[in-house]
Amino acid sequence: MKKGAVYIFGGLGLLFSLAPLYWLLTISLKKEVDQFASPPLWIHFTPTFEHFINAFEVKQFGKYLFNSCIVATASTIMALLLGIPAAYSLSRLKWPRNQAEKIGFWILSNRFLPPIITIVPLFLMMRSVGLLDSPIALIIVYVGFNLPFVIWMMQTFIREIPTELDEAARVDGDSYLGALIRIILPLAAPGVAATAIFCLIIAWNEFLFALVLTQTEASMTLPIGIASQVTQYEIRWGIMSAAGTVAMIPVFVFSLFVQKYLVRGLSMGAVKG
């Protein structure tokens, strides 16, 4: 009975989590007359791909998708390139008077700040340097907001690795950077994968800064493009659902590629921080 109850509650949880995704997919495949049918047509409807065609041929959603891919990928890679060495230095180097913990807490405290407080200064800064309405502005902002998260996560993973390993590498003549690249990173690959997927999701789904810092369709990301289908005259549910369905695919594919590292990374050091 206990095992059966586990399967029942697990199945209910899976059904509860997948129901919105199924509803999104069916709306993207339904004609407008079927979208508002009462009772709802869960299965028995004639699928159509007209919403996908309208979204990615008539509308500019292909451009929005490309911008989101560039911004999310570039910001994630740059946050990892900057955050991993910082996390290694805070975890391994000797700091006077326990300054490593204070610096780490100060870096993490930047995540405590509500993002909307910084929107006006960031807007003025990007306008003054001529980066307003460009993907570069979003990349810089996303790196700044993901960097504390990367440092905090990677510190925990690096501390799980015995210090004797990189100390042995330095005894053999390797530098700190060489020990990080050749010893620490291969062992911390699960942590890097877990950190990367979280940074990618944050950058992929971010709405507020993309709304304020982009003004034309040439630089808009996918969340802004989807939200633009809500007008004062109508809500284009079909196009929104079609774009939302496509928006799930890149993150889902990336998660499949790093799945074996992701599960290990989440159970390694992230829950001990």
GICORBEL-V975639 format. One line per field, one symbol per residue. ss: DSSP state (H for helix, E for strand, - for the rest). phi: phi as a letter, one per 30 degrees, with the letter a starting at -180 (. if undefined). psi: psi as a letter, one per 20 degrees, with the letter a starting at -180 (. if undefined). Layout:
BEGIN
ss=???
phi=???
psi=???
END
This chain:
BEGIN
ss=-HHHHHHHHHHHHHHHHHHHHHHHHHHHH--HHHH--------------HHHHHHHHH--HHHHHHHHHHHHHHHHHHHHHHHHHHHHHHHH---HHHHHHHHHHHHHHHHH--HHHHHHHHHHHHHH------HHHHHHHHHHHHHHHHHHHHHHHHH---HHHHHHHHH----HHHHHHHHHHHH-HHHHHHHHHHHHHHHHH--HHHHHH--------HHHHHH--E----E-HHHHHHHHHHHHHHHHHHHHH-HHHHHHHH---HHH-
phi=.dddddddddddddddddedddddddddccdddddcdbddcdbdaddbcddddddccddcdddddddddddddddddddddddddddddddcddcdhhddddddddddddddddeddcddedddddddcicdibddddddddddddeeddddddeddddddeddddddddddjddddddddccddddceeddddddddddddddcdbddddddcbbddbdcdeddddddccdcabddddddddddddddedddddddcddddddddcdbddcd
psi=hghhhghghghggghhhighggggghhhiqrhhihkqorqnggnqoqqjhhhghgiggakhggggggggggggghgghhghhhghghghhhhqpqqlkhghggghgghihihpphhhiggghghghhhjkjqlqhhghggghghhhghggggghggghhipphhghhhhhhjjqrgghhgghggghhjghhggggghggggghhipgghhhhipirhhjqrghghghiiorihrongggghghhghhhgghgghhhhjghhgghhhjfihij.
END
